[in-house]
Amino acid sequence: MSIDAPSSQTVHAGRLVARRLKASGIDTVFTLSGGHLFSIYDGCRDEGIRLIDTRHEQTATFAAEGWSKVTRVPGVAALTAGPGVTNGMSAMAAAQQNQSPLVVLGGRAPAQRWGMGSLQEIDHVPFVAPLARFAATAQSAADAGRLVDDALRAAVGAPSGVGFVDFPMDHVFSMSDDGPRPGRLSTCRRDPHPMTGR
């Protein structure tokens, strides 16, 4: 089922990310504040999504996995580029092994400066992919919403697990047409746990 917005509007890609999370029932994101993600933080604030800042990216990712187990809604962690993503990898591996629905949003060095030694420049997808059901890099600001949807679908698919998307800094801070906004992904809320009923 889709719900079209009355009119499209131009917003930064971080807002597109937050709108897709909110439309899918996500109300909380765990993170350790990092500059590569500031537009996603701004988007979350604008969309009413709570940001919980931790002291380490591994903590943020484990907290997101725990959140998914308690709420039966995919947990979301936002990790800054390079060491932020690598610090979250143990928690990603655990979530994948535990079949916990987890979406990890990664920062990434700017695409236009790729290969020039930008701050925390590293290609995350090759080493995250073995730990995830879905791993991709946004190639433009317009990709942001679609890739978040893909990561959410992967996280709640059978078996549930990890969906990962990283966003080059120049793309996630760029403007894009919001276009028609689809409604909530129908598969995001998992069935109640057989023992707890939650």
C-alpha positions in Angstrom: 0.0 0.0 0.0 1.4 3.4 -0.9 0.4 6.8 0.3 1.4 9.7 -2.0 2.4 13.0 -0.6 0.3 15.9 -1.8 3.4 17.5 -3.4 7.1 16.7 -3.5 9.7 18.9 -1.9 13.4 19.2 -2.1 15.2 18.1 1.0 18.7 16.9 2.0 19.3 13.2 1.7 19.6 12.9 5.5 16.0 13.9 5.8 15.1 11.3 3.1 16.8 8.7 5.3 14.9 9.8 8.4 11.5 9.9 6.5 11.9 6.3 5.4 12.8 5.2 8.9 9.8 7.0 10.4 7.5 5.7 7.7 8.6 2.2 8.6 7.9 2.6 12.3 11.4 3.4 13.5 11.4 6.0 16.3 14.8 5.5 17.8 18.4 5.5 16.4 21.5 4.6 18.4 24.8 6.3 17.5 28.1 7.9 18.5 28.0 11.4 17.1 30.2 11.7 14.0 30.4 14.4 11.4 29.8 12.2 8.4 26.2 11.7 9.7 25.2 15.2 10.7 22.5 15.5 8.0 21.0 12.2 9.1 20.9 13.5 12.7 19.2 16.7 11.4 16.7 14.6 9.5 15.9 12.5 12.5 15.4 15.6 14.7 13.1 17.1 12.0 11.1 13.8 11.7 10.8 13.3 15.5 13.1 10.3 15.7 14.9 10.0 19.0 18.7 9.8 18.9 20.5 8.0 21.6 24.2 8.9 21.7 26.5 6.3 23.2 30.2 6.3 24.1 31.3 3.8 21.5 30.0 2.6 18.1 30.0 -1.1 19.3 27.7 -0.1 22.2 25.4 1.8 19.8 25.1 -1.3 17.5 24.6 -3.8 20.3 22.0 -1.4 21.8 20.2 -1.3 18.5 20.2 -5.1 18.3 18.8 -5.3 21.9 16.2 -2.7 21.0 15.0 -4.9 18.1 14.6 -7.8 20.5 12.6 -5.9 23.0 10.4 -3.9 20.6 10.1 -6.4 17.8 10.9 -3.5 15.4 14.2 -3.3 13.5 17.0 -1.7 15.5 18.9 1.1 13.8 22.5 2.2 14.5 24.2 5.1 12.7 28.0 4.8 12.6 30.4 7.4 11.3 32.9 6.5 8.5 35.9 4.3 8.8 36.6 3.3 12.4 33.0 4.0 13.3 31.8 1.2 11.1 34.6 -1.1 11.9 33.9 -0.6 15.6 30.3 -1.8 15.1 31.3 -5.0 13.2 31.3 -7.4 16.2 27.7 -6.3 17.0 26.7 -6.7 13.3 28.1 -10.2 13.3 26.2 -11.0 16.5 23.0 -9.6 15.1 23.4 -11.6 11.9 24.1 -14.8 13.9 21.1 -14.1 16.3 18.9 -13.3 13.3 18.1 -9.9 14.9 16.7 -7.3 12.5 19.3 -4.6 12.5 19.8 -1.7 10.1 23.2 0.0 10.2 23.6 3.4 8.5 27.3 4.2 7.8 29.0 7.5 7.0 31.4 7.5 4.2 34.1 9.8 2.8 32.9 12.0 -0.1 32.5 10.3 -3.4 34.0 13.2 -5.3 37.2 12.9 -3.4 37.3 9.1 -3.2 40.9 7.8 -3.4 42.5 11.1 -2.3 42.8 10.1 1.4 39.8 11.9 2.8 39.2 11.6 6.6 38.3 8.1 7.6 38.1 6.9 3.9 37.5 3.2 3.7 35.3 1.0 1.5 33.0 -0.6 4.1 30.9 -2.8 1.8 33.5 -5.5 1.1 34.1 -6.3 4.7 30.5 -5.7 6.0 28.9 -7.8 3.2 29.8 -11.2 4.7 28.1 -10.1 8.0 24.9 -8.8 6.4 22.0 -9.8 4.3 22.3 -6.5 2.3 25.2 -4.0 2.0 25.3 -1.1 -0.4 26.7 2.4 -0.9 24.4 5.3 -2.0 25.6 6.5 -5.4 23.5 9.8 -5.2 21.3 11.7 -2.8 18.3 10.3 -4.7 19.4 6.7 -3.7 19.0 7.4 0.0 15.4 6.5 0.5 15.3 3.5 -1.7 18.4 2.0 -0.1 17.1 2.5 3.4 13.9 0.6 2.3 16.1 -2.2 0.8 18.1 -2.4 4.1 14.9 -2.6 6.1 13.4 -5.3 3.9 16.6 -7.3 4.2 16.7 -6.9 8.0 13.2 -8.2 8.4 13.3 -10.9 5.7 13.4 -14.5 6.5 15.7 -15.1 8.2 16.0 -11.6 9.7 19.5 -10.1 10.0 21.6 -7.1 9.1 20.9 -4.5 6.4 23.8 -2.0 5.8 23.9 1.2 3.8 26.7 3.8 3.8 26.2 7.3 2.5 29.1 9.4 1.0 29.3 12.7 2.8 28.8 14.7 -0.4 25.6 12.8 -1.3 24.0 12.7 2.2 24.4 16.5 2.5 23.0 17.1 -1.0 19.5 18.0 -1.9 17.1 15.7 -3.7 13.4 15.7 -4.7 11.5 13.8 -2.0 8.8 12.7 -4.5 5.9 10.5 -3.6 6.4 9.0 -0.2 5.4 5.3 0.1 3.7 4.2 3.3 5.1 2.0 6.0 6.8 -1.2 4.8 4.3 -3.9 5.8 7.0 -6.4 6.7 8.9 -4.3 9.3 7.1 -5.4 12.4 7.8 -9.0 13.2 5.3 -11.5 14.5 5.1 -11.7 18.3 7.7 -13.9 20.0 6.1 -17.3 20.6 7.1 -17.4 24.3 6.5 -13.8 25.4 3.7 -12.8 23.0 5.5 -9.5 22.3 
